[in-house]
Amino acid sequence: MRRYGWVIRLRPEHRETYLRLHAAVWPGVEQTLRQANIRNYSIFLHGDLLFGYYEYVGDDHEADQRRIAADPETQAWWKLTDPCQESLADPGSGQWWAPMREIWHLSEETA
């Protein structure tokens, strides 16, 4: 399992729309994420920053990301959510959400 953290800016004028959408994420979008080996996906909000976290349990993260991007229902979802966001990713990186580097993790205690 590998952990991923991402950050993006939430446009203040679209805050209520984004929160409303995420109060009832489409089941097909959730199913696609699960089929792409994504687990424990959470999005946190601080001011106008969104922090996303998930655990990846597959063997080919890039291929699974392409599978998510190719899903028509996910594409329709992004047409609603993308205007609510402002990317912080490096220009030309091909990323929408900016990846974050994990610098510390508290693992379970071993006896």
N, C-alpha and C positions, 0 to 999 in steps of 0.2 A: 504494500500500500504506500502511496506517495501523497503528500499533502500539497495543496496549491492555495495560494492567496493572491487576490486580485483587487485593484482599486480603480474607481472611476468617480467622476463628479456627477452629482444629481443636479440637474438644472432646477433652480428654485421655483420657476414658473410652472414646472411639470411635476412638482413633488407629490401633490395629491393624486394625480393620475397614476404615477409610478407605484405609490403605496396601495392604491385601490387595486391595480393589476396584480400586485404580489400578495394581496390578501386572498386571492383565488387564482393561483397559477393553473393554467390549463392542464388537465390530466395527461394529454398527449405529449406536452412539453416535458412533464415530469417523467413519463414513461421513456421517452427518448434519452433523457439523461441517465436513467437507470440502465437502459440497454447499452449505453456507451461507458458503462463501468464507473459512473460517478456515484459517490455515496456521501452521506452527511453534508449535503450542500446547504450552506447558510449564507444569507446576505445581511450584513449589519449596516446601520446608518449612524453617522456621526456628523452633525451639521449638514453640510452638503456633500459629504463623502460617503460613498458606498464601498464597503469592504466585503468581498466574496471569499468564501472558504469552502473547499471540498476535498474529499479524499478520493483518489483514483486507484481502483483495484485491478485494472486491466494490464495488458502487456504492450500496447501501442497507443500512447496518449494522442499523438498527432493524428493517427487514423480515426480514433474515436471522436476527436474534435471535428474532423471532416465529416463524419457520419452525422453529428449533431447539426452542423452547418447545412447539410444537404436535406435535412428533414423539412418538408413543406410547412408543417404546423409550427415548427420552431422559427422558420423564416417569417411567417405571419406574426408570431409573437414579437419578434425583434422589430418588425415594422411599427409596432406600438410602443415598445420600450426604448429603442435606440434614440428617438427624438427627445426622450426625457433625460438623456445622459450626454456628458461631454467627456470625451476620451482624454486620458492623461498619459496614454502610451506614447512611446517615442515615435515621431513621424517616420513613416517608412517601415515600421516594425511588422505591419500586418496584424497587429493586435488592436482590439477595441478597448477591453479592460487592460490596464497596465499590470503586468505580473509583478509580484512582490517576492523578495528573497527571504526565505525563512532563516532567522538568525538564532533561534533558540526554541526548544521544545521540551516540555516536561513529560517524560514517558511514565508508564505505569511502574510502580515499585516492584522489584523482584526480590523474593525472599531468599 
